[in-house]
Amino acid sequence: MSDIPQTLGLLEPVLQKSAGPSGTKDYLERLQDGPFLEPYITYGLGHGKDDKGHYLAVVLVHETAADAVTNAKMLQRRINETFSVYGRSDRYLLWSKMTDGIEIDYDRVVVRAKLRGNTIVSFWWDIALLVDPLLLTQ
C-alpha cells in the first residue's frame, strides 16, 4: 500500500536506473500520451487466489465517488491501451496481453480490480516499486 501516486516525474529516475537513458526516453515519450488515471489518495497491490485462479489485486482509494467512477473506466483503458516496460526492446508489451481476464468494480470512493493470469501476477512487485507504471496519474 502506498500514498504516493505514480507520476511521470516520480517514475523517470526509477526508469533511468533500470532501463538506461536511451530506453527511458523512448518509454517516457510513450507514457506522455496517456491515458492517465484521475488523482487517487492511496493504492494497494497484491497477489490473490480464488476459485478462478491467481490474480493481481489492485485497490485505489479516492477523495470522491466521482473520481472512483472515472478511474474504474480509466483503469480499463490503461490496461487496454498502455504498455508495460517489459517486452522486447523494440516493442513494449500491452498490459492487456499480460492478463487472462480483468474484473473491475467500484463502491463509493474505492475501485477494486482483479487482473487474472500468471504473467500479470509476476509483475505486481515491479508495479508496487514504481518500476512499471500501471497506475499512472498526472
C-alpha positions as CSV (number, residue, x, y, z in Angstrom):
1,M,0.0,0.0,0.0
2,S,1.3,3.5,-0.8
3,D,0.1,7.0,-0.6
4,I,2.5,8.2,-3.3
5,P,0.7,8.1,-6.7
6,Q,2.6,7.1,-9.7
7,T,3.5,10.1,-11.8
8,L,5.9,10.7,-14.7
9,G,8.2,12.9,-12.5
10,L,8.5,10.2,-9.9
11,L,8.9,7.4,-12.5
12,E,11.6,8.9,-14.6
13,P,14.6,8.5,-12.2
14,V,13.5,4.9,-11.4
15,L,13.3,4.0,-15.1
16,Q,16.7,5.6,-15.8
17,K,18.3,3.3,-13.2
18,S,16.6,0.2,-14.6
19,A,16.5,0.8,-18.4
20,G,19.2,3.3,-19.0
21,P,18.8,6.8,-20.6
22,S,18.0,5.6,-24.2
23,G,15.3,3.1,-23.2
24,T,13.9,5.6,-20.7
25,K,13.5,8.4,-23.2
26,D,11.5,6.2,-25.7
27,Y,9.3,4.8,-22.9
28,L,8.6,8.1,-21.3
29,E,7.6,9.5,-24.7
30,R,5.0,6.7,-25.0
31,L,3.8,7.3,-21.4
32,Q,3.1,11.0,-22.1
33,D,0.3,10.1,-24.5
34,G,-1.8,8.6,-21.6
35,P,-4.5,7.9,-20.8
36,F,-4.0,8.8,-17.2
37,L,-5.9,7.9,-14.0
38,E,-7.5,10.7,-12.0
39,P,-5.7,11.5,-8.8
40,Y,-6.2,8.9,-6.0
41,I,-5.3,9.1,-2.3
42,T,-3.7,5.7,-1.9
43,Y,-3.4,2.4,-3.7
44,G,-2.7,-1.2,-2.7
45,L,-1.4,-4.1,-4.8
46,G,-1.0,-7.8,-4.0
47,H,-1.3,-11.3,-5.2
48,G,-4.5,-13.2,-4.7
49,K,-6.0,-16.6,-5.5
50,D,-9.7,-17.6,-5.6
51,D,-11.7,-20.4,-7.3
52,K,-10.9,-18.9,-10.7
53,G,-7.1,-18.9,-10.1
54,H,-4.3,-16.3,-9.5
55,Y,-4.8,-12.6,-9.9
56,L,-3.2,-9.3,-9.2
57,A,-5.3,-7.3,-6.8
58,V,-5.5,-3.6,-7.3
59,V,-7.3,-1.2,-4.9
60,L,-7.5,2.6,-5.4
61,V,-8.9,4.9,-2.8
62,H,-10.2,8.4,-3.9
63,E,-11.4,11.6,-2.4
64,T,-14.7,11.5,-4.2
65,A,-17.1,8.9,-5.6
66,A,-17.0,10.7,-9.0
67,D,-13.2,10.1,-9.2
68,A,-13.7,6.4,-8.4
69,V,-16.3,6.0,-11.1
70,T,-13.9,7.7,-13.6
71,N,-10.9,5.7,-12.6
72,A,-12.8,2.4,-12.8
73,K,-13.3,3.2,-16.5
74,M,-9.8,4.7,-16.9
75,L,-8.1,1.7,-15.4
76,Q,-9.7,-0.5,-18.0
77,R,-8.4,1.9,-20.7
78,R,-4.9,1.9,-19.2
79,I,-4.9,-1.9,-19.3
80,N,-6.1,-1.9,-22.9
81,E,-4.1,1.0,-24.3
82,T,-0.8,1.3,-22.4
83,F,2.4,-0.7,-22.2
84,S,4.4,-2.3,-19.5
85,V,8.2,-1.6,-19.6
86,Y,8.7,-5.3,-20.2
87,G,8.9,-6.9,-23.6
88,R,11.4,-6.7,-26.4
89,S,13.5,-3.5,-26.7
90,D,11.7,-2.5,-30.0
91,R,8.2,-3.1,-28.7
92,Y,6.7,-2.9,-25.2
93,L,4.0,-5.3,-24.0
94,L,0.4,-4.1,-23.7
95,W,-1.0,-4.7,-20.2
96,S,-4.0,-6.4,-21.8
97,K,-1.6,-9.0,-23.3
98,M,-0.4,-9.9,-19.8
99,T,-3.8,-10.8,-18.4
100,D,-6.2,-13.6,-18.9
101,G,-9.2,-11.6,-17.7
102,I,-10.0,-8.4,-15.9
103,E,-12.6,-7.6,-13.3
104,I,-13.1,-4.0,-12.1
105,D,-15.7,-2.6,-9.8
106,Y,-16.2,0.4,-7.5
107,D,-18.0,1.2,-4.3
108,R,-18.2,4.8,-3.2
109,V,-14.6,6.0,-3.2
110,V,-12.9,2.6,-3.7
111,V,-12.0,0.9,-7.0
112,R,-11.2,-2.8,-6.8
113,A,-9.7,-4.8,-9.7
114,K,-8.6,-8.3,-10.3
115,L,-6.2,-8.8,-13.2
116,R,-6.1,-12.5,-13.8
117,G,-3.2,-14.7,-15.0
118,N,0.2,-15.8,-14.0
119,T,2.1,-13.2,-16.2
120,I,0.5,-10.1,-14.6
121,V,0.8,-11.6,-11.1
122,S,4.5,-12.0,-11.5
123,F,4.8,-8.2,-12.1
124,W,3.0,-6.9,-9.1
125,W,6.1,-6.2,-7.1
126,D,7.5,-4.1,-10.0
127,I,4.3,-2.0,-10.1
128,A,4.4,-1.5,-6.3
129,L,8.1,-0.3,-6.5
130,L,7.2,2.2,-9.3
131,V,9.2,0.4,-11.9
132,D,6.2,-0.3,-14.1
133,P,3.5,2.4,-14.3
134,L,0.1,0.7,-14.5
135,L,-1.4,3.2,-12.1
136,L,0.0,6.4,-13.7
137,T,-1.7,9.7,-12.9
138,Q,-0.8,13.2,-14.0
